[in-house]
Structures are given as structure tokens and as C-alpha cells.
Amino acid sequence: MLHTIARRHYARRLPPFPGPIPFPLSHTPSPRPQAPGPSRYVDPAVAAAYARKYTRSPARRVSFFFERRLLLWALRQIGPVATLLDAPCGAGRFLPALRRRAERVVGADISHPMLALASATGPGAGGACPGDLVHASTFALPFARASFDAVVCWRLLHHLPDPAVRVRLLAELGRVARRALIVSFADAGAWKARRRDRRAAGGQPRRRVAIPAERFAEEARAAGLALARTRRLSRFFSDVACALLLK
Ligand SMILES: C[S@@+](CC[C@H](N)C(=O)[O-])C[C@H]1O[C@@H](n2cnc3c(N)ncnc32)[C@H](O)[C@@H]1O
């Protein structure tokens, strides 16, 4: 009931968003080279495992608690926001917290199984509002310029080894943001990233790309964004860093 009233209320006040996009993507493909990307998440088994990952042990739950706290810290720096985009939203683990802080929150992801899991996080029994979960690539978002007050991009950048691709990602996210971007990246200065470097030198496969904070700031500048603040998740236990970028 409350959900229906809220939907009518927002529908009056906010411009309409496109509904979920059928697969394959129905919008015109970009002439730029296709983004690479961690395509393994399109596998339903991988998506289901990812959805369980942050609740499967007390240590993971604590880590998720601090990660969400870091993201919400960044959001508080921006001040009140009416519209938010979470891209990629994955299985939607941040959506409930984001929905409590903005009037309208849209989640976008390239993986249908991830979006199906995210729809279970919607308010009420019926899942998310139609159109609030969108099948899309973060490299070609189906939204007009400055559609959202702020855009969150969590745990995608560290999958992208090519700096030019990272700049393209930031530029596309920045295009649809009106005020700010909150982006996570793996900070090469963190103890955990340095340990991973040592292991990679010993032949272990590298699963994520860590970059120094200064390099991240340069890439943000190349995408037309200014780095306002950064904060690490933990000094020793993680290399995840959160960056607040302003337009
Ligand atoms: C590590 S998960 C992070 C999800 C979420 N932000 C979180 O922290 O739980 C990475 C997500 O990025 C999505 N993804 C990968 N490449 C993408 C692309 N080009 N466009 C949109 N989503 C993408 C995957 O489907 C997956 O859900």
C-alpha cells in the first residue's frame, strides 16, 4: 500500500526512466570498442555465489557492514540526493540502504541473473518498482545526461586493467551524474595490494587491478571529474578505497 503511494508520488515528481532492457541490449551499440568486463557474472551459478558471498560468514558480514558504512560516508559528503544510480548494482546488496537515502534509486547491471537477485531486495513483497532495475552496460548507459544526482559504482573498476577503459567508464558514469560519483577502486598503496603484488610475482594469478590513488585522480581528471575525497575500507585487511568525484 505504502509502496504504491510512494510510486505514484515519485512518478508525479520525477522524469520517467526506461524499463528493463531486453537481452541483447536494445539500444544502439556504441561505435567505440566493446568494453571488456567481468563477464563471468552472467553465469547464474556465479551470480548466486556472489549474492551469498557477503553473508556466508561472520567475517564477511562484518566486512560488508564496513563497506556499506564507507559508501554511506561518501554519500553524506554530497548532502541530500533525490535520485541515485547504482551501476553495477550486482545482486543489489546496497540497494536497501541507498533507497533509505534517496527518493528514487535505479540499479543497472549487465547480468540478468544478478538483476533477478537484486529484484528480491525491492520494497514490499513485489520486488523493485518496474524500471528501477535496468539491464545495461555501464559503458553505454540508457539515460540522458545528468539524469541522477549521484552515481555509485562499486567493485567494477578493479576488474579493468586498461587505463583507457577505466577513463571511458568514469566518463560515461559522469555523463549521467548531475553532481557526484562514488567509485570504489583497489588502492595499490594498501598493504593487501602490495601482498598481492608479491604473490603475482611468484606466479599466482592476479584477480584484480590495484592502482595508486594519484593515478586514479589522473584518470578521473581525464574523464572530466575532480577527486574530492578518498578513504580506505581498512588499513590492513582490504585494499578497497572509496573515492568521491565531483563534476
Ligand atoms: C563484483 S560485482 C559488484 C556488484 C555490486 N556493485 C556490489 O558491490 O555488490 C561486479 C558486477 O559488475 C557487473 N558488470 C560487469 N561488467 C559490466 C558492465 N560493462 N556493465 C554493467 N555491469 C557490469 C557484473 O555483472 C557484476 O554484477
Ligand as a Chemical Component Dictionary entry (heavy atoms), coordinates in Angstrom:
data_LIG
# 
_chem_comp.id                   LIG 
_chem_comp.type                 NON-POLYMER 
_chem_comp.pdbx_formal_charge   0 
_chem_comp.three_letter_code    LIG 
# 
loop_
_chem_comp_atom.comp_id 
_chem_comp_atom.atom_id 
_chem_comp_atom.alt_atom_id 
_chem_comp_atom.type_symbol 
_chem_comp_atom.charge 
_chem_comp_atom.model_Cartn_x 
_chem_comp_atom.model_Cartn_y 
_chem_comp_atom.model_Cartn_z 
_chem_comp_atom.pdbx_ordinal 
LIG C1  C1  C 0  31.927 -7.575 -8.244  1  
LIG S1  S1  S 1  30.281 -7.330 -8.803  2  
LIG C2  C2  C 0  29.869 -5.842 -7.892  3  
LIG C3  C3  C 0  28.384 -5.613 -7.782  4  
LIG C4  C4  C 0  27.969 -4.569 -6.740  5  
LIG N1  N1  N 0  28.418 -3.244 -7.102  6  
LIG C5  C5  C 0  28.465 -4.973 -5.377  7  
LIG O1  O1  O 0  29.400 -4.349 -4.858  8  
LIG O2  O2  O -1 27.926 -5.929 -4.822  9  
LIG C6  C6  C 0  30.550 -6.740 -10.444 10 
LIG C7  C7  C 0  29.268 -6.544 -11.200 11 
LIG O3  O3  O 0  29.569 -5.814 -12.380 12 
LIG C8  C8  C 0  28.693 -6.285 -13.391 13 
LIG N2  N2  N 0  29.261 -5.849 -14.672 14 
LIG C9  C9  C 0  30.418 -6.252 -15.238 15 
LIG N3  N3  N 0  30.657 -5.574 -16.379 16 
LIG C10 C10 C 0  29.615 -4.718 -16.525 17 
LIG C11 C11 C 0  29.269 -3.766 -17.498 18 
LIG N4  N4  N 0  30.058 -3.499 -18.547 19 
LIG N5  N5  N 0  28.114 -3.079 -17.340 20 
LIG C12 C12 C 0  27.310 -3.314 -16.279 21 
LIG N6  N6  N 0  27.582 -4.215 -15.334 22 
LIG C13 C13 C 0  28.730 -4.899 -15.439 23 
LIG C14 C14 C 0  28.635 -7.774 -13.169 24 
LIG O4  O4  O 0  27.519 -8.353 -13.783 25 
LIG C15 C15 C 0  28.574 -7.822 -11.643 26 
LIG O5  O5  O 0  27.251 -7.793 -11.187 27 
# 
loop_
_chem_comp_bond.comp_id 
_chem_comp_bond.atom_id_1 
_chem_comp_bond.atom_id_2 
_chem_comp_bond.value_order 
_chem_comp_bond.pdbx_ordinal 
LIG C1  S1  SING 1  
LIG S1  C2  SING 2  
LIG S1  C6  SING 3  
LIG C2  C3  SING 4  
LIG C3  C4  SING 5  
LIG C4  N1  SING 6  
LIG C4  C5  SING 7  
LIG C5  O1  DOUB 8  
LIG C5  O2  SING 9  
LIG C6  C7  SING 10 
LIG C7  O3  SING 11 
LIG C7  C15 SING 12 
LIG O3  C8  SING 13 
LIG C8  N2  SING 14 
LIG C8  C14 SING 15 
LIG N2  C9  SING 16 
LIG N2  C13 SING 17 
LIG C9  N3  DOUB 18 
LIG N3  C10 SING 19 
LIG C10 C11 SING 20 
LIG C10 C13 DOUB 21 
LIG C11 N4  SING 22 
LIG C11 N5  DOUB 23 
LIG N5  C12 SING 24 
LIG C12 N6  DOUB 25 
LIG N6  C13 SING 26 
LIG C14 O4  SING 27 
LIG C14 C15 SING 28 
LIG C15 O5  SING 29 
# 
